[in-house]
Structures are given as C-alpha cells and as structure tokens.
Amino acid sequence: MTDREPFRTRIKVRHYELDTLGHLNHAVYHSYGEVSRLELLEAAGAIEGLRGLASVLLETHVVFRRELRAGDEVDVTCDVKFGSGKTFSMDSNIYKVDGTLAAEITCTLGLMDLELRKLVADPRGRYEAAGADLKLMSTAE
C-alpha cells in the first residue's frame, strides 16, 4: 500500500453543465473523468511516445455521492491500476474543495494498435517503453 496521492485536476462546474434540477448533469461526470484521464496521460508523457497506439475507453461506471452545483470547484483524481492482461483501469474520484466525495468513477481501458484496430498486450510495458512516468500515473508503482 502507498501513501502517495493520486494525480488531481481542478475543474469549475459551469452553469451550462447543469440539468433541470440545477445540479451537474449525469453525463458531465463522465466528461470530468475524461478530462482527468487525459490530463494525467499528458502530464506523464504517456501520449507522445505511443506511436501508433492510443488508449481506448471500454467501460465506465459512475456512483453519485453528492450533488454538484454551478460555481462549485472540484478536484478530480485519476489513478491507473495495471493488471496482467490487455486491459487496465483508470479510476477517478470527484471531490468538492472541502473534501466531500461527490462521485466515484471506475473505467476499464486498453491500448489499441491504430493500424490493426486491436488491443495490444501488456499496456503497462508499452507505456513504460514510451517513456511514460508510471509513478505519476499509478500510486501502485
């Protein structure tokens, strides 16, 4: 177990992201997770070195804990967990700035060979070979 904190991205809830009840639309939670995933991959140098490969989202699930309203600022975490197969997880939590957990997002991804249109084996190894900062990407590293 590690005491390192996962990567965080701060996002401000915009009024146009609200639903008719005045809180953040359910689909926007997924978008916030995507923002955090892409910010992490960019910060870790995990995009440029993956010539001919790209991460693809295979599954995503959100558990809503607290409502978010216009003007709220949130921190969206992202932490990668590699396994032994072709897929890996990138999980996010959305926290209000006071530390209240607003949502939990779990995602399954893979690395796709863009020419073959197939997932590649050993995504962790591919990120490592591409020069990605695995310690930034994953608190388990």
DSSP file (Angstrom, degrees, kcal/mol; ACC not computed):
  #  RESIDUE AA STRUCTURE BP1 BP2  ACC     N-H-->O    O-->H-N    N-H-->O    O-->H-N    TCO  KAPPA ALPHA  PHI   PSI    X-CA   Y-CA   Z-CA
    1    1 A M              0   0    0      0, 0.0     2,-0.3     0, 0.0   139,-0.0   0.000 360.0 360.0 360.0 150.2    0.0    0.0    0.0
    2    2 A T        -     0   0    0      2,-0.1   137,-0.1     1,-0.1   138,-0.1  -0.851 360.0-151.9-122.0 155.4    1.2    3.5   -0.7
    3    3 A D        +     0   0    0     -2,-0.3     2,-0.1     2,-0.1    -1,-0.1   0.297  61.0 119.1-105.6   7.8    0.6    6.9    0.9
    4    4 A R        -     0   0    0    135,-0.3    -2,-0.1     1,-0.1   135,-0.1  -0.459  65.0-122.5 -72.2 145.6    1.1    8.8   -2.3
    5    5 A E        -     0   0    0     -2,-0.1     3,-0.1     1,-0.1    -1,-0.1  -0.635  26.1-113.8 -85.2 144.8   -1.8   10.8   -3.5
    6    6 A P        -     0   0    0      0, 0.0    73,-0.2     0, 0.0   131,-0.1  -0.337  46.1 -77.4 -71.8 162.2   -3.2   10.2   -7.0
    7    7 A F  E     -A   78   0A   0     71,-1.1    71,-1.6   129,-0.4     2,-0.4  -0.246  53.2-156.4 -54.8 143.7   -3.0   12.8   -9.8
    8    8 A R  E     -A   77   0A   0     69,-0.2     2,-0.4    -3,-0.1    69,-0.2  -0.976  16.1-170.8-132.1 144.5   -5.5   15.6   -9.4
    9    9 A T  E     -A   76   0A   0     67,-1.7    67,-3.3    -2,-0.4     2,-0.4  -1.000  19.4-138.1-129.4 132.6   -7.1   18.1  -11.8
   10   10 A R  E     +A   75   0A   0     -2,-0.4     2,-0.4    65,-0.2    65,-0.2  -0.784  24.5 178.6 -94.5 135.0   -9.3   21.1  -10.6
   11   11 A I  E     -A   74   0A   0     63,-2.7    63,-3.1    -2,-0.4     2,-0.5  -0.990  21.5-139.4-134.6 141.0  -12.4   21.8  -12.6
   12   12 A K  E     -A   73   0A   0     -2,-0.4     2,-0.4    61,-0.2    61,-0.2  -0.885  25.1-121.8-101.2 130.8  -15.1   24.5  -12.1
   13   13 A V        -     0   0    0     59,-3.2    58,-2.6    -2,-0.5     2,-0.3  -0.570  30.2-148.7 -71.5 124.2  -18.7   23.5  -12.6
   14   14 A R    >   -     0   0    0     -2,-0.4     3,-1.7    56,-0.2     4,-0.1  -0.654  18.7-121.4 -96.5 151.4  -20.3   25.7  -15.3
   15   15 A H  G >  S+     0   0    0      1,-0.3     3,-1.4    -2,-0.3    55,-0.1   0.823 110.8  59.9 -62.1 -31.7  -23.9   26.8  -15.4
   16   16 A Y  G 3  S+     0   0    0      1,-0.3    -1,-0.3     8,-0.0    -3,-0.0   0.546  95.2  65.1 -76.5  -4.4  -24.4   25.2  -18.8
   17   17 A E  G <  S+     0   0    0     -3,-1.7     8,-2.8     2,-0.0    -1,-0.3   0.394  83.9 104.0 -93.1   2.2  -23.4   21.8  -17.4
   18   18 A L  B <   -H   24   0B   0     -3,-1.4     6,-0.2     6,-0.2     2,-0.1  -0.462  62.3-137.7 -86.8 155.2  -26.5   21.7  -15.1
   19   19 A D    >   -     0   0    0      4,-2.8     3,-1.7    -2,-0.1    -1,-0.1  -0.314  43.9 -82.1 -95.4-172.9  -29.7   19.7  -15.6
   20   20 A T  T 3  S+     0   0    0      1,-0.3    -2,-0.0     2,-0.1    -1,-0.0   0.662 128.3  60.2 -68.7 -15.2  -33.2   20.9  -14.9
   21   21 A L  T 3  S-     0   0    0      2,-0.2    -1,-0.3     3,-0.0     3,-0.1   0.503 117.7-110.7 -87.7  -5.0  -32.8   20.2  -11.2
   22   22 A G  S <  S+     0   0    0     -3,-1.7    48,-0.5     1,-0.3     2,-0.3   0.598  82.6 105.2  87.0  11.6  -29.9   22.7  -11.0
   23   23 A H  S    S-     0   0    0     46,-0.1    -4,-2.8     1,-0.1    -1,-0.3  -0.822  84.3 -66.3-121.2 169.0  -27.2   20.2  -10.4
   24   24 A L  B     -H   18   0B   0     44,-2.9    -6,-0.2    -2,-0.3    44,-0.1  -0.198  57.9-111.7 -55.2 128.7  -24.5   18.8  -12.6
   25   25 A N    >>  -     0   0    0     -8,-2.8     3,-1.2     1,-0.1     4,-0.8  -0.324  23.4-120.4 -61.1 140.9  -25.9   16.7  -15.4
   26   26 A H  H >> S+     0   0    0      1,-0.3     4,-0.7     2,-0.2     3,-0.6   0.830 110.4  55.6 -54.9 -37.9  -25.1   13.0  -15.0
   27   27 A A  H 3> S+     0   0    0      1,-0.2     4,-1.4     2,-0.2     3,-0.3   0.776  97.2  64.6 -69.0 -25.4  -23.2   12.8  -18.3
   28   28 A V  H <> S+     0   0    0     -3,-1.2     4,-2.7     1,-0.2    -1,-0.2   0.810  90.4  64.7 -70.8 -28.9  -20.8   15.6  -17.3
   29   29 A Y  H <X S+     0   0    0     -4,-0.8     4,-2.0    -3,-0.6    -1,-0.2   0.923 102.4  49.7 -56.6 -43.0  -19.4   13.5  -14.5
   30   30 A H  H  X S+     0   0    0     -4,-0.7     4,-2.2    -3,-0.3    -1,-0.2   0.901 109.1  52.2 -60.9 -41.0  -18.1   11.2  -17.3
   31   31 A S  H  X S+     0   0    0     -4,-1.4     4,-2.5     1,-0.2    -2,-0.2   0.900 106.8  52.3 -63.1 -40.4  -16.6   14.2  -19.0
   32   32 A Y  H  X S+     0   0    0     -4,-2.7     4,-2.2     1,-0.2    -1,-0.2   0.899 108.7  51.0 -63.0 -39.5  -14.8   15.3  -15.9
   33   33 A G  H  X S+     0   0    0     -4,-2.0     4,-2.4     2,-0.2    -1,-0.2   0.906 109.7  50.3 -61.4 -41.4  -13.3   11.8  -15.6
   34   34 A E  H  X S+     0   0    0     -4,-2.2     4,-2.6     2,-0.2     5,-0.2   0.894 107.8  53.1 -64.8 -40.8  -12.2   12.0  -19.2
   35   35 A V  H  X S+     0   0    0     -4,-2.5     4,-2.6     1,-0.2    -1,-0.2   0.942 111.3  46.4 -58.7 -47.2  -10.6   15.4  -18.5
   36   36 A S  H  X S+     0   0    0     -4,-2.2     4,-2.3     2,-0.2    -2,-0.2   0.902 111.8  50.8 -64.4 -41.3   -8.7   14.0  -15.6
   37   37 A R  H  X S+     0   0    0     -4,-2.4     4,-2.5     2,-0.2    -1,-0.2   0.934 113.9  44.0 -61.3 -46.4   -7.6   10.9  -17.6
   38   38 A L  H  X S+     0   0    0     -4,-2.6     4,-2.4     2,-0.2    -2,-0.2   0.886 112.3  51.9 -68.3 -38.8   -6.3   13.0  -20.5
   39   39 A E  H  X S+     0   0    0     -4,-2.6     4,-2.7    -5,-0.2    -1,-0.2   0.909 112.0  47.8 -62.6 -41.3   -4.5   15.5  -18.2
   40   40 A L  H  X S+     0   0    0     -4,-2.3     4,-2.3     2,-0.2     6,-0.2   0.946 111.5  48.6 -64.6 -48.4   -2.8   12.6  -16.4
   41   41 A L  H  <>S+     0   0    0     -4,-2.5     5,-3.0     1,-0.2     6,-0.4   0.891 114.6  46.6 -60.0 -39.4   -1.7   10.9  -19.6
   42   42 A E  H ><5S+     0   0    0     -4,-2.4     3,-1.3     3,-0.2    -1,-0.2   0.939 112.8  48.2 -67.0 -47.0   -0.3   14.2  -20.9
   43   43 A A  H 3<5S+     0   0    0     -4,-2.7    -2,-0.2     1,-0.3    -1,-0.2   0.831 111.8  50.8 -63.3 -32.2    1.5   15.1  -17.7
   44   44 A A  T 3<5S-     0   0    0     -4,-2.3    89,-2.5    -5,-0.2    -1,-0.3   0.476 112.6-118.3 -84.5  -2.3    3.0   11.6  -17.5
   45   45 A G  T <>5S+     0   0    0     -3,-1.3     4,-0.6    -4,-0.3    -3,-0.2   0.825  72.5 135.6  69.9  30.6    4.3   11.9  -21.1
   46   46 A A  T  4< +     0   0    0     -5,-3.0    -4,-0.2    -6,-0.2    86,-0.1   0.261  59.8  52.0 -98.4  11.3    2.1    8.9  -22.0
   47   47 A I  T >4 S+     0   0    0     -6,-0.4     3,-1.1    -5,-0.2     6,-0.2   0.795 101.7  50.3-109.9 -50.7    0.7   10.2  -25.3
   48   48 A E  T 34 S+     0   0    0      1,-0.2    -2,-0.1    -6,-0.1     3,-0.1   0.865 109.3  50.6 -61.3 -40.2    3.6   11.3  -27.5
   49   49 A G  T 3< S+     0   0    0     -4,-0.6     2,-1.4     1,-0.2    -1,-0.2   0.566  86.8  87.3 -78.6  -7.7    5.7    8.2  -27.2
   50   50 A L    X   -     0   0    0     -3,-1.1     3,-2.7     3,-0.1    -1,-0.2  -0.360  65.0-173.7 -89.1  56.8    2.8    5.8  -28.1
   51   51 A R  T 3  S+     0   0    0     -2,-1.4     3,-0.1     1,-0.3    -2,-0.1  -0.307  73.3   2.9 -57.3 122.3    3.3    6.0  -31.8
   52   52 A G  T 3  S+     0   0    0      1,-0.2    62,-2.8    -2,-0.1    63,-0.5   0.486 117.4  94.0  80.6   3.2    0.6    4.0  -33.5
   53   53 A L  E <   +B  113   0A   0     -3,-2.7     2,-0.3    60,-0.2    -1,-0.2  -0.924  46.4 177.6-125.5 151.8   -1.2    3.3  -30.2
   54   54 A A  E     -B  112   0A   0     58,-1.6    58,-3.2    -2,-0.3     2,-0.2  -0.988  32.7-110.5-150.6 145.2   -4.0    5.1  -28.3
   55   55 A S  E     -B  111   0A   0     -2,-0.3     2,-0.4    56,-0.2    56,-0.2  -0.537  34.4-162.6 -73.5 141.2   -5.9    4.4  -25.1
   56   56 A V  E     -B  110   0A   0     54,-2.8    54,-1.7    -2,-0.2     2,-0.5  -0.987  17.9-125.7-128.8 137.0   -9.5    3.4  -25.7
   57   57 A L  E     +B  109   0A   0     -2,-0.4    52,-0.2    52,-0.2     3,-0.1  -0.683  29.8 171.3 -81.7 125.7  -12.3    3.5  -23.1
   58   58 A L  E     +     0   0A   0     50,-3.1     2,-0.3    -2,-0.5    51,-0.2   0.716  65.1   1.7-105.6 -30.6  -14.0    0.1  -22.9
   59   59 A E  E     -B  108   0A   0     49,-1.7    49,-2.5     2,-0.0    -1,-0.4  -0.978  57.7-175.2-159.1 144.0  -16.3    0.6  -19.9
   60   60 A T  E     -B  107   0A   0     -2,-0.3     2,-0.3    47,-0.2    47,-0.2  -0.998   1.5-177.4-145.6 144.9  -17.2    3.4  -17.4
   61   61 A H  E     -B  106   0A   0     45,-2.1    45,-2.5    -2,-0.3     2,-0.4  -0.998   7.9-159.3-144.4 135.1  -19.3    3.5  -14.3
   62   62 A V  E     -B  105   0A   0     -2,-0.3     2,-0.5    43,-0.2    43,-0.2  -0.955   5.7-162.8-119.6 135.9  -20.2    6.4  -12.0
   63   63 A V  E     -B  104   0A   0     41,-2.7    41,-2.2    -2,-0.4     2,-0.4  -0.980  20.1-144.4-111.1 119.5  -21.5    6.3   -8.4
   64   64 A F  E     +B  103   0A   0     -2,-0.5    39,-0.3    39,-0.2     3,-0.1  -0.722  28.8 164.1 -87.9 127.9  -23.1    9.6   -7.5
   65   65 A R        +     0   0    0     37,-3.2     2,-0.3    -2,-0.4    38,-0.2   0.777  63.5   7.1-111.3 -43.8  -22.5   10.6   -3.8
   66   66 A R  S    S-     0   0    0     36,-1.7    -1,-0.4    34,-0.1     2,-0.1  -0.990  78.4-104.5-143.0 148.4  -23.3   14.3   -3.5
   67   67 A E        -     0   0    0     -2,-0.3     2,-0.4    -3,-0.1    36,-0.0  -0.384  26.2-148.7 -73.5 152.2  -24.7   16.9   -5.9
   68   68 A L        -     0   0    0    -44,-0.1   -44,-2.9    -2,-0.1     2,-0.3  -0.960  14.9-166.8-119.1 140.7  -22.6   19.5   -7.6
   69   69 A R    >   -     0   0    0     -2,-0.4     3,-2.2   -46,-0.2   -56,-0.2  -0.797  36.6 -68.0-125.5 165.2  -23.9   22.9   -8.5
   70   70 A A  T 3  S+     0   0    0    -48,-0.5   -56,-0.2    -2,-0.3     3,-0.1  -0.216 119.3  22.9 -53.6 135.6  -22.8   25.9  -10.6
   71   71 A G  T 3  S+     0   0    0    -58,-2.6    -1,-0.3     1,-0.3   -57,-0.1   0.146  88.1 131.8  92.2 -19.2  -19.7   27.6   -9.3
   72   72 A D    <   -     0   0    0     -3,-2.2   -59,-3.2   -60,-0.1     2,-0.4  -0.377  48.0-145.2 -61.9 143.5  -18.5   24.6   -7.3
   73   73 A E  E     -A   12   0A   0    -61,-0.2    24,-1.2    -3,-0.1     2,-0.3  -0.932  19.9-171.4-108.6 139.7  -14.9   23.7   -7.8
   74   74 A V  E     -AC  11  96A   0    -63,-3.1   -63,-2.7    -2,-0.4     2,-0.5  -0.935  22.2-138.4-130.7 151.8  -13.9   20.1   -7.7
   75   75 A D  E     -AC  10  95A   0     20,-2.6    20,-2.8    -2,-0.3     2,-0.6  -0.953  19.4-159.7-106.0 127.1  -10.7   18.1   -7.7
   76   76 A V  E     -AC   9  94A   0    -67,-3.3   -67,-1.7    -2,-0.5    18,-0.2  -0.933   8.4-157.4-110.9 116.9  -10.9   15.1  -10.0
   77   77 A T  E     -A    8   0A   0     16,-2.7     2,-0.3    -2,-0.6   -69,-0.2  -0.426   6.1-165.5 -86.2 165.5   -8.3   12.4   -9.2
   78   78 A C  E     +A    7   0A   0    -71,-1.6   -71,-1.1    14,-0.2     2,-0.4  -0.927   8.9 174.5-152.5 130.0   -7.0    9.7  -11.5
   79   79 A D  E     -D   91   0A   0     12,-2.0    12,-2.4    -2,-0.3     2,-0.3  -0.993  19.7-142.5-140.6 128.5   -5.1    6.6  -10.7
   80   80 A V  E     -D   90   0A   0     57,-2.4    60,-0.5    -2,-0.4     2,-0.5  -0.709  10.4-167.9 -93.5 139.1   -4.1    3.8  -13.0
   81   81 A K  E     -D   89   0A   0      8,-2.6     8,-2.4    -2,-0.3     2,-0.3  -0.961   9.1-159.5-127.2 113.6   -4.1    0.2  -12.0
   82   82 A F  E     -D   88   0A   0     -2,-0.5     6,-0.2     6,-0.2     2,-0.1  -0.672  10.8-179.2 -90.7 145.6   -2.4   -2.2  -14.3
   83   83 A G        -     0   0    0      4,-0.7    41,-0.2    -2,-0.3    -1,-0.1  -0.276  44.1 -87.7-117.7-151.1   -3.1   -6.0  -14.3
   84   84 A S  S    S+     0   0    0     -2,-0.1    38,-0.2    38,-0.1     4,-0.1   0.506  97.9  65.7-104.7  -6.0   -1.7   -8.8  -16.4
   85   85 A G  S    S-     0   0    0      2,-0.3    37,-0.3    36,-0.1    -2,-0.2  -0.032 101.8 -78.6-100.6-156.2   -4.0   -8.7  -19.4
   86   86 A K  S    S+     0   0    0     35,-0.1    25,-0.7    36,-0.1     2,-0.2   0.597 105.4  67.2 -83.0 -12.7   -4.7   -6.3  -22.2
   87   87 A T  E     - E   0 110A   0     23,-0.2    -4,-0.7    32,-0.1    -2,-0.3  -0.683  55.6-178.6-110.4 163.5   -6.9   -4.0  -20.1
   88   88 A F  E     -DE  82 109A   0     21,-2.3    21,-3.2    -2,-0.2     2,-0.4  -0.942  23.3-116.5-148.7 166.0   -6.2   -1.7  -17.2
   89   89 A S  E     -DE  81 108A   0     -8,-2.4    -8,-2.6    -2,-0.3     2,-0.4  -0.845  13.5-168.7-112.0 148.9   -8.3    0.6  -15.0
   90   90 A M  E     -D   80   0A   0     17,-1.5     2,-0.3    -2,-0.4    17,-0.2  -0.911  20.9-171.1-130.7 103.2   -8.2    4.4  -14.6
   91   91 A D  E     -D   79   0A   0    -12,-2.4   -12,-2.0    -2,-0.4     2,-0.3  -0.760   3.2-170.2-104.2 143.4  -10.3    5.3  -11.6
   92   92 A S  E     - F   0 105A   0     13,-2.7    13,-3.4    -2,-0.3     2,-0.4  -0.951  12.1-159.9-130.8 148.1  -11.3    8.8  -10.5
   93   93 A N  E     - F   0 104A   0     -2,-0.3   -16,-2.7    11,-0.2     2,-0.6  -0.979  14.0-145.1-120.9 142.3  -12.9   10.4   -7.5
   94   94 A I  E     -CF  76 103A   0      9,-2.8     8,-3.4    -2,-0.4     9,-1.4  -0.941  22.4-174.9-108.8 120.4  -14.6   13.8   -7.7
   95   95 A Y  E     -CF  75 101A   0    -20,-2.8   -20,-2.6    -2,-0.6     6,-0.2  -0.919  24.7-128.0-116.3 138.4  -14.2   15.8   -4.5
   96   96 A K  E >   -C   74   0A   0      4,-2.8     3,-2.5    -2,-0.4   -22,-0.2  -0.428  41.9-102.4 -68.2 160.0  -15.6   19.2   -3.6
   97   97 A V  T 3  S+     0   0    0    -24,-1.2    -1,-0.1     1,-0.3   -23,-0.1   0.732 123.6  62.1 -63.4 -19.7  -12.9   21.5   -2.4
   98   98 A D  T 3  S-     0   0    0      2,-0.1    -1,-0.3     1,-0.0    -2,-0.0   0.435 124.3-103.5 -82.7   2.6  -13.9   20.9    1.2
   99   99 A G  S <  S+     0   0    0     -3,-2.5     2,-0.3     1,-0.3    -2,-0.1   0.375  71.7 147.2  94.9  -4.1  -13.0   17.2    0.7
  100  100 A T        -     0   0    0      1,-0.1    -4,-2.8    -5,-0.1     2,-0.5  -0.496  51.6-123.3 -68.1 128.4  -16.6   15.9    0.3
  101  101 A L  E     + F   0  95A   0     -2,-0.3    -6,-0.2    -6,-0.2     3,-0.1  -0.628  34.2 173.7 -74.0 119.4  -16.7   12.9   -2.1
  102  102 A A  E     -     0   0A   0     -8,-3.4   -37,-3.2    -2,-0.5   -36,-1.7   0.754  61.0  -6.8 -98.2 -31.0  -19.2   13.8   -4.9
  103  103 A A  E     -BF  64  94A   0     -9,-1.4    -9,-2.8   -39,-0.3     2,-0.4  -0.986  50.4-143.2-163.9 153.8  -18.7   10.8   -7.2
  104  104 A E  E     -BF  63  93A   0    -41,-2.2   -41,-2.7    -2,-0.3     2,-0.5  -0.991  18.8-167.5-121.7 130.5  -16.6    7.7   -7.9
  105  105 A I  E     -BF  62  92A   0    -13,-3.4   -13,-2.7    -2,-0.4     2,-0.4  -0.974   3.4-170.8-122.2 126.8  -15.8    6.8  -11.5
  106  106 A T  E     -B   61   0A   0    -45,-2.5   -45,-2.1    -2,-0.5     2,-0.4  -0.964  10.9-178.3-116.4 134.7  -14.4    3.4  -12.5
  107  107 A C  E     -B   60   0A   0     -2,-0.4   -17,-1.5   -17,-0.2     2,-0.5  -0.979  19.8-151.9-134.6 143.2  -13.1    2.9  -16.0
  108  108 A T  E     +BE  59  89A   0    -49,-2.5   -50,-3.1    -2,-0.4   -49,-1.7  -0.966  27.5 170.8-111.6 131.1  -11.7    0.0  -18.0
  109  109 A L  E     -BE  57  88A   0    -21,-3.2   -21,-2.3    -2,-0.5     2,-0.3  -0.825  15.9-165.8-131.7 169.3   -9.3    0.9  -20.8
  110  110 A G  E     -BE  56  87A   0    -54,-1.7   -54,-2.8    -2,-0.3     2,-0.6  -0.937  29.0-109.2-144.9 168.5   -7.0   -0.8  -23.3
  111  111 A L  E     -B   55   0A   0    -25,-0.7     9,-2.8     9,-0.4     2,-0.4  -0.926  35.7-153.6-103.0 123.1   -4.2    0.3  -25.6
  112  112 A M  E     -BG  54 119A   0    -58,-3.2   -58,-1.6    -2,-0.6     2,-0.7  -0.810  16.2-132.0-101.8 134.1   -5.3   -0.1  -29.3
  113  113 A D  E  >> -BG  53 118A   0      5,-3.3     4,-2.5    -2,-0.4     5,-0.8  -0.757  22.4-150.6 -75.0 115.5   -3.0   -0.6  -32.2
  114  114 A L  T  45S+     0   0    0    -62,-2.8    -1,-0.2    -2,-0.7   -61,-0.1   0.715  90.5  46.2 -70.7 -20.8   -4.4    2.0  -34.5
  115  115 A E  T  45S+     0   0    0    -63,-0.5    -1,-0.2     1,-0.1   -62,-0.1   0.901 121.9  33.8 -83.8 -46.0   -3.5    0.2  -37.7
  116  116 A L  T  45S-     0   0    0      2,-0.2    -2,-0.2     1,-0.0     3,-0.1   0.683  96.2-137.7 -82.2 -18.6   -4.7   -3.3  -36.6
  117  117 A R  T  <5 +     0   0    0     -4,-2.5     2,-0.3     1,-0.3    -3,-0.2   0.870  64.3 118.9  60.5  38.7   -7.6   -1.9  -34.6
  118  118 A K  E   <S-G  113   0A   0     -5,-0.8    -5,-3.3    -7,-0.0    -1,-0.3  -0.942  71.3-103.7-131.2 151.4   -6.9   -4.5  -31.9
  119  119 A L  E     -G  112   0A   0     -2,-0.3    -7,-0.2    -7,-0.3     2,-0.2  -0.515  37.7-133.8 -71.8 144.2   -5.9   -4.2  -28.2
  120  120 A V        -     0   0    0     -9,-2.8    -9,-0.4   -34,-0.2     2,-0.1  -0.648  18.4-108.4 -97.3 156.4   -2.2   -4.8  -27.5
  121  121 A A  S    S+     0   0    0     -2,-0.2   -35,-0.1     1,-0.2     5,-0.1  -0.438  91.4  19.9 -76.7 156.2   -0.8   -7.0  -24.8
  122  122 A D     >  -     0   0    0    -37,-0.3     4,-2.0   -38,-0.2    -1,-0.2   0.928  60.5-177.9  54.6  63.4    1.0   -5.5  -21.8
  123  123 A P  H  > S+     0   0    0      0, 0.0     4,-2.6     0, 0.0     5,-0.2   0.868  82.2  56.8 -59.9 -35.1   -0.2   -1.9  -21.7
  124  124 A R  H  > S+     0   0    0      1,-0.2     4,-2.6     2,-0.2     5,-0.2   0.945 108.2  46.9 -59.8 -47.1    2.0   -1.1  -18.7
  125  125 A G  H  > S+     0   0    0      1,-0.2     4,-2.6     2,-0.2    -1,-0.2   0.861 110.9  52.2 -62.7 -36.5    5.0   -2.3  -20.6
  126  126 A R  H  X S+     0   0    0     -4,-2.0     4,-1.5     2,-0.2    -1,-0.2   0.913 110.8  47.0 -67.4 -42.4    4.0   -0.2  -23.6
  127  127 A Y  H  <>S+     0   0    0     -4,-2.6     5,-2.4     2,-0.2     4,-0.3   0.928 113.3  49.5 -62.8 -43.6    3.6    2.9  -21.5
  128  128 A E  H ><5S+     0   0    0     -4,-2.6     3,-1.6     1,-0.2    -2,-0.2   0.925 110.2  49.7 -61.0 -45.6    7.0    2.3  -19.9
  129  129 A A  H 3<5S+     0   0    0     -4,-2.6    -1,-0.2     1,-0.3    -2,-0.2   0.797 106.4  57.6 -63.3 -28.6    8.7    1.7  -23.3
  130  130 A A  T 3<5S-     0   0    0     -4,-1.5    -1,-0.3    -5,-0.2    -2,-0.2   0.496 121.7-108.1 -80.9  -3.2    7.1    5.0  -24.5
  131  131 A G  T < 5 +     0   0    0     -3,-1.6    -3,-0.2    -4,-0.3    -2,-0.1   0.635  60.6 162.5  88.7  14.3    8.8    6.9  -21.6
  132  132 A A      < -     0   0    0     -5,-2.4     2,-1.3    -6,-0.2    -1,-0.2  -0.371  47.6-115.5 -68.3 146.5    5.7    7.5  -19.5
  133  133 A D    >>  -     0   0    0    -89,-2.5     4,-1.8     1,-0.2     3,-0.7  -0.696  33.3-175.8 -82.3  93.2    6.1    8.4  -15.8
  134  134 A L  H 3> S+     0   0    0     -2,-1.3     4,-2.3     1,-0.2     7,-0.3   0.789  78.8  59.9 -65.7 -28.5    4.5    5.3  -14.3
  135  135 A K  H 34 S+     0   0    0      1,-0.2    -1,-0.2     2,-0.2     6,-0.1   0.821 107.9  45.5 -70.3 -29.8    4.9    6.7  -10.8
  136  136 A L  H <4 S+     0   0    0     -3,-0.7  -129,-0.4     1,-0.1    -2,-0.2   0.866 115.1  48.2 -75.0 -37.9    2.8    9.7  -11.7
  137  137 A M  H  < S+     0   0    0     -4,-1.8   -57,-2.4     1,-0.2     2,-0.4   0.854 120.0  29.7 -70.4 -35.5    0.2    7.5  -13.4
  138  138 A S    ><  -     0   0    0     -4,-2.3     3,-1.0   -59,-0.2    -1,-0.2  -0.984  52.4-155.7-137.2 129.7   -0.2    5.0  -10.6
  139  139 A T  T 3  S+     0   0    0     -2,-0.4  -135,-0.3     1,-0.2    -1,-0.1   0.620  98.4  66.2 -73.2 -11.6    0.1    5.1   -6.9
  140  140 A A  T 3         0   0    0    -60,-0.5    -1,-0.2     1,-0.2    -5,-0.1   0.579 360.0 360.0 -84.2 -10.5    0.8    1.4   -7.0
  141  141 A E    <         0   0    0     -3,-1.0    -1,-0.2    -7,-0.3    -2,-0.1   0.470 360.0 360.0 -80.8 360.0    4.1    1.9   -8.8
